[in-house]
């Protein structure tokens, strides 16, 4: 890897992140609040980026990054998210958070996990806006944003685009990757504005509507209300948030195609979307039935809360319309299963993703067929397109490492916390960027503040690894990856 390319790209992104932090400064000024937390973070980000570009040999001479290598793109993406996590934590330090708590809240924000250490919500407007903004930036991707607006990434953006949002296939829907990134952000912004308008129309305070919408479309889950969406006590608001959460879990590439065709029903032609849609329906029905059989007699509320929580967890949003930790064992078990599902690839949602599960199950089916018919040639297909064998292998390796990381961290946290429920649900919740666990301490109305600081560090690592879908971090474990050249 070439040091000057790394310094140029990371430095450029950090400088622009510093400019993005002018937004919470504007909110602070509007509400007559302290601007120092965000001015400090903005200045540090800009100065850090400037130093990288100015003082690393031959970095500032680079006019573009057109011949960037894949290994360099992976490193840039991974380091950008790690550094951004530290930058995003700076404002929290001004609100008397410990360093670990500040980093936890910041990484939970940028990775759209939504797990919080807040024990009270007595903070200024700019604080909650910053929480929501970090999720909104992280939802579609920091690098994807800058690919859309920075000419330096016009060509090199392809490598970084797929390094930041790795999926089963490289799916771009315009000839130029910069146009793809720009189209994604236009859809993302338009949906956010639409949700803000609808929430205000249904009676939510404008500031709350803004913060909740930033967290909904990013599949994040941070809310300025300590009781999440449940705290607004409105069925209309619950259905609006549910709808936009579901949309956030649909591939933005697929949404773009549906918009261009002016036919939302074209979504059902996509095999992954159909799997996502019917998985939500089936799991919601099972939970609603379980609730009804366990003396939750209000059928309408059962159906609404079941669908809301299944969509919230499937898309990794982490919002709550009810304190589901108080549900019966069977209902909570179903929710735990939902934590492993994941939304669609190329969406804001986290988790394993439906496309990968489709390939896994089709691979199992093909292997069974080959046992019965050894000479048969069985191709694995998604939407009538053959999945290359190397892609299938990568998906199998991905899922293997995903469960290996989940199992290892679940055991470690269970030992540290002396609580297997916190360990199991917390591990998958952080790795899948879901947010709340299915445990008393870390449930939808709980928080992660009381956990051991080592547990918090494990969660932080899980959140970053889960958001970048393992690939950049798996590659970084290779010794050859760290060969640096000036």
KOLSEZA-561615 format. One record per residue (C-alpha): x negated, y negated, z negated; residue in three letters; residue number from 1. Coordinates in nm, 4 decimals, m for minus. Each point is the difference from the previous one (the first is absolute). Layout:
BEGIN
R        c1        c2        c3  type  seq
R         X         Y         Z   ALA  NUM
...
***
This chain:
BEGIN
R        c1        c2        c3  type  seq
R    0.0000    0.0000    0.0000   UNK    1
R   m0.1145   m0.3539    0.0757   UNK    2
R   m0.0070   m0.2299   m0.2994   UNK    3
R    0.0584   m0.3167    0.2017   UNK    4
R    0.3239    0.1390    0.1467   UNK    5
R    0.1247    0.1029   m0.3438   UNK    6
R   m0.0847   m0.3362   m0.1549   UNK    7
R    0.1545   m0.1958    0.2863   UNK    8
R    0.3332    0.1839   m0.0072   UNK    9
R    0.0395    0.0282   m0.3784   UNK   10
R   m0.1141   m0.3596   m0.0495   UNK   11
R    0.2472   m0.1273    0.2575   UNK   12
R    0.2910    0.1861   m0.1583   UNK   13
R   m0.0940   m0.1214   m0.3498   UNK   14
R   m0.0104   m0.3612    0.1165   UNK   15
R    0.3468    0.0269    0.1493   UNK   16
R    0.1344    0.1798   m0.3065   UNK   17
R   m0.1188   m0.3051   m0.1929   UNK   18
R    0.2144   m0.2175    0.2277   UNK   19
R    0.3016    0.2294   m0.0460   UNK   20
R   m0.0265   m0.0684   m0.3727   UNK   21
R    0.1059   m0.3588    0.0690   UNK   22
R    0.3577    0.1340   m0.0015   UNK   23
R    0.0178    0.0715   m0.3770   UNK   24
R   m0.1755   m0.3338   m0.0569   UNK   25
R    0.2892   m0.1673    0.1842   UNK   26
R    0.2503    0.1883   m0.2186   UNK   27
R   m0.1899   m0.1121   m0.3124   UNK   28
R    0.0181   m0.3619    0.1136   UNK   29
R    0.3705    0.0289    0.0836   UNK   30
R    0.0833    0.1303   m0.3481   UNK   31
R   m0.2583   m0.2249   m0.1747   UNK   32
R   m0.2036    0.2974   m0.1206   UNK   33
R   m0.3708    0.0613   m0.0472   UNK   34
R   m0.1769    0.0313    0.3371   UNK   35
R   m0.3407    0.0927   m0.1433   UNK   36
R    0.0449    0.3829    0.0194   UNK   37
R    0.0613   m0.0098    0.3736   UNK   38
R   m0.2434   m0.2808    0.0832   UNK   39
R   m0.2732    0.1994   m0.1744   UNK   40
R    0.0852    0.3247    0.1816   UNK   41
R    0.0266   m0.1813    0.3334   UNK   42
R   m0.3360   m0.1731   m0.0483   UNK   43
R   m0.1759    0.3235   m0.1005   UNK   44
R    0.1417    0.1831    0.3028   UNK   45
R   m0.1034   m0.2745    0.2435   UNK   46
R   m0.3479   m0.0412   m0.1526   UNK   47
R   m0.0581    0.3768   m0.0033   UNK   48
R    0.0999    0.0264    0.3645   UNK   49
R   m0.2163   m0.2996    0.0930   UNK   50
R   m0.3053    0.1466   m0.1745   UNK   51
R    0.0419    0.3332    0.1797   UNK   52
R    0.0167   m0.1676    0.3400   UNK   53
R   m0.2708   m0.2582   m0.0605   UNK   54
R   m0.2676    0.1875   m0.1902   UNK   55
R    0.0100    0.3552    0.1379   UNK   56
R   m0.2534    0.0022    0.2883   UNK   57
R    0.1562   m0.0416    0.3466   UNK   58
R    0.3569    0.0038   m0.1351   UNK   59
R    0.1021   m0.3539    0.0885   UNK   60
R   m0.1371    0.0318    0.3552   UNK   61
R    0.2623    0.2612    0.0900   UNK   62
R    0.2778   m0.1600    0.2030   UNK   63
R    0.2111    0.3160    0.0139   UNK   64
R    0.0003    0.3604   m0.1179   UNK   65
R    0.0892    0.1661    0.3287   UNK   66
R   m0.2451    0.2896   m0.0230   UNK   67
R    0.0757    0.0910   m0.3596   UNK   68
R   m0.0372    0.3702   m0.0849   UNK   69
R    0.2659    0.2142   m0.1638   UNK   70
R   m0.2130    0.0535   m0.3114   UNK   71
R   m0.0440   m0.3761   m0.0316   UNK   72
R    0.3746   m0.0557    0.0390   UNK   73
R    0.0738    0.2523   m0.2742   UNK   74
R   m0.2510   m0.1654   m0.2330   UNK   75
R    0.1343   m0.3488    0.0722   UNK   76
R    0.3572    0.1077   m0.0720   UNK   77
R   m0.0874    0.1859   m0.3216   UNK   78
R   m0.2209   m0.2809   m0.1345   UNK   79
R    0.2519   m0.2678    0.0958   UNK   80
R    0.2669    0.1675   m0.2099   UNK   81
R   m0.2359    0.0564   m0.2931   UNK   82
R   m0.1286   m0.3591    0.0025   UNK   83
R    0.3504   m0.1378    0.0490   UNK   84
R    0.1062    0.1975   m0.3078   UNK   85
R   m0.2617   m0.1812   m0.2082   UNK   86
R    0.0868   m0.3399    0.1507   UNK   87
R    0.3725    0.0592   m0.0593   UNK   88
R   m0.0700    0.0835   m0.3652   UNK   89
R   m0.1589   m0.3392   m0.0780   UNK   90
R    0.3279   m0.1931   m0.0566   UNK   91
R    0.1147    0.2624   m0.2536   UNK   92
R   m0.3079   m0.0661   m0.2121   UNK   93
R    0.1310   m0.3536   m0.0593   UNK   94
R    0.3145    0.1504   m0.1510   UNK   95
R   m0.2055    0.1824   m0.2650   UNK   96
R   m0.0047    0.3400    0.1682   UNK   97
R   m0.2948    0.2242   m0.0771   UNK   98
R   m0.2267    0.0690    0.2983   UNK   99
R    0.1362    0.3549    0.0484   UNK  100
R    0.3614   m0.1151   m0.0331   UNK  101
R   m0.0590   m0.2841    0.2458   UNK  102
R   m0.1604    0.2358    0.2506   UNK  103
R    0.2782    0.2556   m0.0511   UNK  104
R    0.2748   m0.2558    0.0667   UNK  105
R   m0.1862   m0.1426    0.3002   UNK  106
R   m0.0726    0.3367    0.1631   UNK  107
R    0.3546    0.1134   m0.0736   UNK  108
R    0.1118   m0.3108    0.1876   UNK  109
R   m0.2202    0.0162    0.3092   UNK  110
R    0.0570    0.3753    0.0417   UNK  111
R    0.3774   m0.0562   m0.0430   UNK  112
R    0.0101    0.2522   m0.2835   UNK  113
R    0.2065   m0.2130   m0.2365   UNK  114
R   m0.1243    0.1585   m0.3224   UNK  115
R   m0.0300   m0.2755   m0.2574   UNK  116
R   m0.1661   m0.0626   m0.3347   UNK  117
R    0.2402   m0.2844   m0.0874   UNK  118
R    0.1573    0.0376   m0.3427   UNK  119
R    0.1890   m0.3295    0.0314   UNK  120
R    0.0988   m0.2249    0.2892   UNK  121
R   m0.0643   m0.3377   m0.1592   UNK  122
R   m0.2234   m0.1333    0.2787   UNK  123
R    0.0219   m0.2970    0.2408   UNK  124
R    0.1546    0.0123    0.3479   UNK  125
R   m0.3393   m0.0030    0.1737   UNK  126
R   m0.0982    0.3165   m0.1878   UNK  127
R    0.2973    0.1957    0.1351   UNK  128
R   m0.0398   m0.1490    0.3456   UNK  129
R   m0.3620    0.1168    0.0058   UNK  130
R    0.1077    0.3515   m0.0994   UNK  131
R    0.2521    0.0072    0.2839   UNK  132
R   m0.2374   m0.1553    0.2534   UNK  133
R   m0.2757    0.2537   m0.0699   UNK  134
R    0.2512    0.2752    0.0726   UNK  135
R    0.1256   m0.1658    0.3159   UNK  136
R   m0.3553   m0.0406    0.1329   UNK  137
R   m0.0831    0.3598   m0.0885   UNK  138
R    0.3214    0.1463    0.1406   UNK  139
R   m0.0858   m0.0334    0.3665   UNK  140
R   m0.3728   m0.0323   m0.0588   UNK  141
R   m0.2534   m0.2744   m0.0625   UNK  142
R   m0.2055    0.0934    0.3045   UNK  143
R    0.3092    0.0240    0.2215   UNK  144
R    0.0814   m0.3615   m0.0932   UNK  145
R   m0.3424   m0.1285    0.0969   UNK  146
R   m0.0107    0.2051    0.3192   UNK  147
R    0.3140   m0.1899    0.1006   UNK  148
R   m0.1447   m0.3466   m0.0664   UNK  149
R   m0.3803    0.0172    0.0346   UNK  150
R   m0.1587   m0.0020    0.3482   UNK  151
R   m0.3144    0.1691   m0.1380   UNK  152
R    0.2055    0.3184   m0.0490   UNK  153
R    0.1593   m0.0056    0.3459   UNK  154
R   m0.1841    0.3112    0.1229   UNK  155
R   m0.1552    0.1430   m0.3176   UNK  156
R    0.3438   m0.0044   m0.1595   UNK  157
R    0.0910    0.3376    0.1458   UNK  158
R   m0.2521    0.1867   m0.2158   UNK  159
R    0.0994   m0.1906   m0.3136   UNK  160
R    0.3728    0.0217    0.0749   UNK  161
R   m0.0031    0.3790   m0.0057   UNK  162
R   m0.2502    0.0108   m0.2866   UNK  163
R    0.2401   m0.2016   m0.2177   UNK  164
R    0.3177    0.1786    0.1081   UNK  165
R   m0.1096    0.3547    0.0836   UNK  166
R    0.2759    0.2329    0.1072   UNK  167
R    0.0536    0.3263    0.1816   UNK  168
R   m0.0195   m0.1831    0.3334   UNK  169
R   m0.1420   m0.3287    0.1250   UNK  170
R    0.3254   m0.1684    0.0959   UNK  171
R   m0.0216   m0.3437    0.1550   UNK  172
R    0.2849   m0.1388    0.2064   UNK  173
R   m0.1667   m0.2893    0.1850   UNK  174
R   m0.3100    0.0174    0.2229   UNK  175
R   m0.2068   m0.2209   m0.2322   UNK  176
R   m0.0403    0.0890   m0.3662   UNK  177
R    0.0152   m0.3687   m0.0951   UNK  178
R    0.3445   m0.0281    0.1609   UNK  179
R    0.1067    0.3125   m0.1891   UNK  180
R   m0.1120   m0.1524   m0.3314   UNK  181
R    0.1746   m0.3262    0.0847   UNK  182
R    0.3258    0.1797    0.0887   UNK  183
R   m0.0124    0.1970   m0.3254   UNK  184
R   m0.0355   m0.3168   m0.2043   UNK  185
R    0.2870   m0.1709    0.1853   UNK  186
R    0.2315    0.2929   m0.0849   UNK  187
R   m0.1282    0.0054   m0.3591   UNK  188
R    0.0491   m0.3749   m0.0487   UNK  189
R    0.3437   m0.0020    0.1651   UNK  190
R    0.1275    0.2820   m0.2223   UNK  191
R   m0.1357   m0.1764   m0.3098   UNK  192
R    0.1782   m0.3244    0.0891   UNK  193
R    0.3226    0.1913    0.0720   UNK  194
R   m0.0072    0.1682   m0.3405   UNK  195
R   m0.0699   m0.3290   m0.1798   UNK  196
R    0.3041   m0.1564    0.1699   UNK  197
R    0.2295    0.2929   m0.0843   UNK  198
R   m0.1089    0.0143   m0.3645   UNK  199
R    0.0583   m0.3739   m0.0442   UNK  200
R    0.3396    0.0400    0.1700   UNK  201
R    0.0920    0.2640   m0.2581   UNK  202
R   m0.0910   m0.2228   m0.2918   UNK  203
R   m0.3634    0.0733   m0.0798   UNK  204
R   m0.2095   m0.3022   m0.0978   UNK  205
R   m0.2123   m0.1152    0.2977   UNK  206
R   m0.3313    0.0588   m0.1774   UNK  207
R    0.1020    0.3503   m0.1066   UNK  208
R    0.1244    0.0687    0.3535   UNK  209
R   m0.3401   m0.1025    0.1371   UNK  210
R   m0.2018    0.2132   m0.2423   UNK  211
R    0.2247    0.3061    0.0318   UNK  212
R    0.0003   m0.0228    0.3796   UNK  213
R   m0.3793   m0.0219    0.0127   UNK  214
R   m0.0086    0.3190   m0.2054   UNK  215
R    0.2768    0.1799    0.1901   UNK  216
R   m0.1336   m0.0205    0.3561   UNK  217
R   m0.3463    0.0906   m0.1256   UNK  218
R    0.1457    0.3022   m0.1850   UNK  219
R   m0.1643   m0.1445   m0.3099   UNK  220
R    0.2495   m0.0209   m0.2851   UNK  221
R   m0.1204   m0.2980   m0.2054   UNK  222
R    0.2962   m0.2070   m0.1165   UNK  223
R    0.0181   m0.3155   m0.2126   UNK  224
R    0.2813    0.1709   m0.1924   UNK  225
R   m0.1247    0.2285   m0.2824   UNK  226
R    0.2775    0.2492    0.0834   UNK  227
R   m0.0765    0.0048    0.3722   UNK  228
R    0.3080   m0.0091    0.2293   UNK  229
R    0.2126    0.1482   m0.2780   UNK  230
R   m0.0476   m0.3277   m0.1889   UNK  231
R    0.2104   m0.1941    0.2532   UNK  232
R    0.3114    0.2138   m0.0729   UNK  233
R    0.1315   m0.0359    0.3540   UNK  234
R    0.1083    0.2826    0.2289   UNK  235
R   m0.0356   m0.2270    0.3057   UNK  236
R   m0.3583   m0.0914   m0.0844   UNK  237
R   m0.0806    0.3658   m0.0651   UNK  238
R    0.1303    0.1038    0.3450   UNK  239
R   m0.1879   m0.2830    0.1730   UNK  240
R   m0.3306    0.0950   m0.1622   UNK  241
R    0.0697    0.3680    0.0710   UNK  242
R    0.0570   m0.0748    0.3698   UNK  243
R   m0.3206   m0.1965    0.0409   UNK  244
R   m0.1987    0.2591   m0.1963   UNK  245
R    0.1239    0.2634    0.2426   UNK  246
R   m0.0999   m0.2208    0.2945   UNK  247
R   m0.3460   m0.0501   m0.1546   UNK  248
R   m0.0427    0.3781    0.0092   UNK  249
R    0.0654    0.0179    0.3759   UNK  250
R   m0.2974   m0.0213    0.2363   UNK  251
R   m0.0382   m0.3631    0.1067   UNK  252
R   m0.1089    0.1279    0.3404   UNK  253
R    0.3333    0.1823    0.0289   UNK  254
R    0.1865   m0.3074   m0.1201   UNK  255
R   m0.1698   m0.2068    0.2710   UNK  256
R    0.1089    0.2457    0.2680   UNK  257
R    0.3583    0.0020   m0.1320   UNK  258
R    0.0046   m0.3807    0.0023   UNK  259
R   m0.1351   m0.0152    0.3562   UNK  260
R    0.2628    0.2544    0.1123   UNK  261
R    0.2693   m0.1851   m0.2001   UNK  262
R    0.1200    0.3367   m0.1243   UNK  263
R   m0.0457    0.0898   m0.3699   UNK  264
R    0.1349    0.3504    0.0673   UNK  265
R   m0.3102    0.0700    0.2086   UNK  266
R   m0.1722    0.0552   m0.3343   UNK  267
R    0.1704    0.3393   m0.0198   UNK  268
R   m0.1851    0.1149    0.3093   UNK  269
R   m0.3137    0.0031   m0.2138   UNK  270
R   m0.0617    0.3276   m0.1847   UNK  271
R   m0.1782   m0.1606   m0.2945   UNK  272
R    0.2802   m0.2526   m0.0542   UNK  273
R    0.2627    0.2758    0.0078   UNK  274
R   m0.1983    0.1937   m0.2604   UNK  275
R   m0.0342   m0.3136   m0.2155   UNK  276
R    0.3703   m0.0843    0.0312   UNK  277
R    0.1371    0.3464   m0.0763   UNK  278
R   m0.2533    0.0628   m0.2796   UNK  279
R    0.1307   m0.3118   m0.1743   UNK  280
R    0.3605    0.1119    0.0501   UNK  281
R   m0.0621    0.3537   m0.1302   UNK  282
R   m0.2013   m0.1012   m0.3067   UNK  283
R    0.2466   m0.2777   m0.0845   UNK  284
R    0.2899    0.2451    0.0208   UNK  285
R   m0.1761    0.2481   m0.2279   UNK  286
R   m0.0751   m0.2672   m0.2607   UNK  287
R    0.3526   m0.1486    0.0173   UNK  288
R    0.1459    0.3488   m0.0503   UNK  289
R   m0.2384    0.0676   m0.2889   UNK  290
R    0.1011   m0.3268   m0.1676   UNK  291
R    0.3696    0.0760    0.0450   UNK  292
R   m0.0381    0.3469   m0.1503   UNK  293
R   m0.1796   m0.1539   m0.2992   UNK  294
R    0.2825   m0.2312   m0.1063   UNK  295
R   m0.0819   m0.3026    0.2179   UNK  296
R    0.3629   m0.0289    0.1062   UNK  297
R   m0.0143   m0.3197    0.2105   UNK  298
R   m0.0407    0.1560    0.3444   UNK  299
R   m0.0612   m0.3318    0.1828   UNK  300
R   m0.2793   m0.1000   m0.2396   UNK  301
R   m0.1489    0.3505    0.0171   UNK  302
R   m0.0187   m0.0148    0.3787   UNK  303
R   m0.1360   m0.3552    0.0058   UNK  304
R   m0.2653    0.0593   m0.2659   UNK  305
R   m0.1008    0.3349    0.1484   UNK  306
R   m0.0480   m0.1474    0.3481   UNK  307
R   m0.1759   m0.3070   m0.1406   UNK  308
R   m0.2515    0.1991   m0.2051   UNK  309
R   m0.0671    0.2546    0.2744   UNK  310
R   m0.0632   m0.2781    0.2536   UNK  311
R   m0.2050   m0.1973   m0.2538   UNK  312
R   m0.2273    0.2947   m0.0756   UNK  313
R   m0.0138    0.1426    0.3540   UNK  314
R   m0.1125   m0.3376    0.1343   UNK  315
R   m0.2252   m0.0499   m0.3067   UNK  316
R    0.1834   m0.3256   m0.0814   UNK  317
R    0.0438    0.0749   m0.3699   UNK  318
R    0.3032   m0.2219   m0.0606   UNK  319
R    0.2609    0.1275   m0.2462   UNK  320
R    0.3783   m0.0396    0.0049   UNK  321
R    0.0301    0.2048   m0.3191   UNK  322
R   m0.2268    0.1327   m0.2731   UNK  323
R   m0.0377    0.3414    0.1632   UNK  324
R   m0.2304    0.1148   m0.2800   UNK  325
R    0.3231    0.0514   m0.1969   UNK  326
R    0.1434    0.2330    0.2638   UNK  327
R    0.0332    0.3722   m0.0614   UNK  328
R   m0.2948    0.2323    0.0613   UNK  329
R    0.1221    0.1330    0.3361   UNK  330
R    0.0511   m0.3476    0.1474   UNK  331
R   m0.3465   m0.1087   m0.1123   UNK  332
R   m0.1479    0.3191    0.1446   UNK  333
R    0.1539   m0.0855    0.3379   UNK  334
R   m0.1519   m0.3499   m0.0230   UNK  335
R   m0.3387    0.1535   m0.0762   UNK  336
R    0.0305    0.2080    0.3183   UNK  337
R    0.0916   m0.3162    0.1943   UNK  338
R   m0.3316   m0.1530   m0.1116   UNK  339
R   m0.1799    0.2399    0.2346   UNK  340
R    0.2103   m0.0794    0.3082   UNK  341
R   m0.1206   m0.3362    0.1259   UNK  342
R    0.1571   m0.2264    0.2613   UNK  343
R   m0.0769   m0.0237    0.3733   UNK  344
R   m0.3491   m0.0527    0.1381   UNK  345
R   m0.0802   m0.3621    0.0985   UNK  346
R    0.2503   m0.1302   m0.2567   UNK  347
R   m0.0546   m0.1941   m0.3211   UNK  348
R    0.0697    0.3149   m0.1990   UNK  349
R   m0.2641    0.2111   m0.1700   UNK  350
R   m0.0339    0.3701   m0.0689   UNK  351
R   m0.0897    0.2874    0.2285   UNK  352
R    0.2412   m0.1136    0.2764   UNK  353
R    0.2717    0.1989    0.1740   UNK  354
R   m0.2023    0.0510    0.3189   UNK  355
R   m0.2684    0.1867   m0.1910   UNK  356
R    0.2567    0.2244   m0.1698   UNK  357
R    0.1509    0.0786    0.3405   UNK  358
R   m0.3389    0.1038    0.1357   UNK  359
R   m0.0745    0.2077   m0.3120   UNK  360
R    0.3282    0.1922    0.0173   UNK  361
R   m0.0281    0.0483    0.3745   UNK  362
R   m0.3559    0.1290   m0.0500   UNK  363
R    0.1292    0.2507   m0.2550   UNK  364
R    0.2715    0.1087    0.2398   UNK  365
R   m0.2505    0.0414    0.2850   UNK  366
R   m0.2301    0.2114   m0.2168   UNK  367
R    0.2880    0.2293   m0.0969   UNK  368
R    0.0923    0.0361    0.3681   UNK  369
R   m0.3620    0.0863    0.0868   UNK  370
R    0.0009    0.2740   m0.2641   UNK  371
R    0.3052    0.1542    0.1652   UNK  372
R   m0.1164   m0.0762    0.3548   UNK  373
R   m0.3838   m0.0122    0.0035   UNK  374
R   m0.0247   m0.0927    0.3677   UNK  375
R    0.2547   m0.2808   m0.0139   UNK  376
R   m0.1112   m0.3555    0.0758   UNK  377
R    0.1892   m0.2292   m0.2388   UNK  378
R   m0.0406   m0.3757    0.0348   UNK  379
R    0.0939   m0.2334   m0.2837   UNK  380
R    0.2116   m0.2856    0.1308   UNK  381
R    0.1421   m0.3247   m0.1362   UNK  382
R    0.2658   m0.1640    0.2161   UNK  383
R   m0.0864    0.2461    0.2787   UNK  384
R   m0.3628   m0.1148   m0.0003   UNK  385
R   m0.2678    0.2563   m0.0817   UNK  386
R   m0.1977   m0.0802   m0.3135   UNK  387
R   m0.3726    0.0566    0.0763   UNK  388
R   m0.1600    0.2786   m0.2085   UNK  389
R   m0.2541   m0.2460   m0.1470   UNK  390
R    0.2861   m0.2210   m0.1233   UNK  391
R    0.1663    0.3008   m0.1618   UNK  392
R   m0.3271    0.0921   m0.1726   UNK  393
R   m0.0432   m0.3566   m0.1269   UNK  394
R    0.3529    0.0029   m0.1421   UNK  395
R   m0.0574    0.3328   m0.1766   UNK  396
R   m0.3261   m0.1333   m0.1476   UNK  397
R    0.1764   m0.3232   m0.1002   UNK  398
R    0.2784    0.1845   m0.1840   UNK  399
R   m0.2524    0.2320   m0.1669   UNK  400
R   m0.2045   m0.2924   m0.1343   UNK  401
R    0.3188   m0.1858   m0.0963   UNK  402
R    0.1098    0.2851   m0.2272   UNK  403
R   m0.3557    0.0517   m0.1245   UNK  404
R   m0.0192   m0.3639   m0.1102   UNK  405
R    0.3502    0.0184   m0.1459   UNK  406
R   m0.0768    0.3160   m0.1982   UNK  407
R   m0.3361   m0.1229   m0.1288   UNK  408
R    0.1258   m0.3414   m0.1109   UNK  409
R    0.3185    0.1488   m0.1489   UNK  410
R   m0.2080    0.2305   m0.2210   UNK  411
R   m0.2384   m0.2794   m0.1036   UNK  412
R    0.2800   m0.2410   m0.0888   UNK  413
R    0.1982    0.2702   m0.1811   UNK  414
R   m0.3051    0.0676   m0.2175   UNK  415
R   m0.0667   m0.3690   m0.0620   UNK  416
R    0.3626   m0.0816   m0.0831   UNK  417
R    0.0881    0.3334   m0.1668   UNK  418
R    0.3115   m0.0083    0.2165   UNK  419
R    0.0486    0.2187    0.3073   UNK  420
R    0.3029   m0.1984    0.1219   UNK  421
R   m0.2061   m0.3198    0.0115   UNK  422
R   m0.2846    0.1883    0.1671   UNK  423
R    0.2044    0.1767    0.2682   UNK  424
R    0.2388   m0.2795    0.0937   UNK  425
R   m0.2607   m0.2735   m0.0455   UNK  426
R   m0.2499    0.1740    0.2268   UNK  427
R    0.2426    0.0427    0.2896   UNK  428
R    0.1541   m0.3419   m0.0661   UNK  429
R   m0.3365   m0.1754    0.0332   UNK  430
R   m0.1315    0.2141    0.2861   UNK  431
R    0.3272   m0.0405    0.1912   UNK  432
R    0.0168   m0.3730   m0.0895   UNK  433
R    0.3440    0.0574   m0.1526   UNK  434
R   m0.0258   m0.1951   m0.3265   UNK  435
R    0.2162    0.1348   m0.2827   UNK  436
R   m0.0377    0.3560   m0.1194   UNK  437
R    0.2614    0.2344   m0.1428   UNK  438
R   m0.1123   m0.0320   m0.3622   UNK  439
R    0.1068   m0.2071   m0.2991   UNK  440
R   m0.3174   m0.2100   m0.0092   UNK  441
R   m0.0427   m0.0631    0.3722   UNK  442
R    0.3635    0.0218    0.1129   UNK  443
R    0.1932   m0.2683    0.1925   UNK  444
R    0.0513   m0.2129   m0.3105   UNK  445
R   m0.3424    0.0784   m0.1485   UNK  446
R   m0.3546   m0.1091    0.0766   UNK  447
R   m0.3564    0.1285    0.0122   UNK  448
R   m0.1450   m0.2397   m0.2575   UNK  449
R   m0.0334    0.2525   m0.2842   UNK  450
R   m0.1981    0.2541    0.2036   UNK  451
R   m0.3677    0.0774   m0.0613   UNK  452
R   m0.2282   m0.2320    0.1982   UNK  453
R   m0.1535    0.3016    0.1759   UNK  454
R    0.3489    0.1058    0.1109   UNK  455
R    0.0488   m0.3484    0.1446   UNK  456
R   m0.3293    0.0264    0.1919   UNK  457
R    0.1122    0.3355    0.1434   UNK  458
R    0.3303   m0.1562    0.1024   UNK  459
R   m0.1832   m0.2907    0.1665   UNK  460
R   m0.2121    0.2399    0.2056   UNK  461
R    0.3067    0.2071    0.0892   UNK  462
R    0.1902   m0.3078    0.1143   UNK  463
R   m0.2794   m0.1120    0.2327   UNK  464
R   m0.0588    0.3499    0.1365   UNK  465
R    0.3726    0.0506    0.0539   UNK  466
R    0.0530   m0.3346    0.1754   UNK  467
R   m0.2804    0.0678    0.2483   UNK  468
R    0.1186    0.3606    0.0351   UNK  469
R   m0.3257    0.1628   m0.1106   UNK  470
R   m0.1808   m0.0207    0.3355   UNK  471
R   m0.2388   m0.2944   m0.0647   UNK  472
R   m0.0829    0.1344   m0.3468   UNK  473
R   m0.0533    0.3564    0.1200   UNK  474
R   m0.2420   m0.1271    0.2657   UNK  475
R   m0.1823   m0.2105   m0.2589   UNK  476
R   m0.0914    0.3198   m0.1876   UNK  477
R   m0.2277    0.1001    0.2884   UNK  478
R   m0.3697   m0.0827   m0.0493   UNK  479
R   m0.0450   m0.0963    0.3673   UNK  480
R    0.2685   m0.2653   m0.0370   UNK  481
R   m0.2288   m0.2099   m0.2215   UNK  482
R   m0.2789   m0.0516    0.2512   UNK  483
R   m0.0223   m0.3795    0.0099   UNK  484
R   m0.1868   m0.1942    0.2696   UNK  485
R   m0.0637   m0.3704    0.0159   UNK  486
***
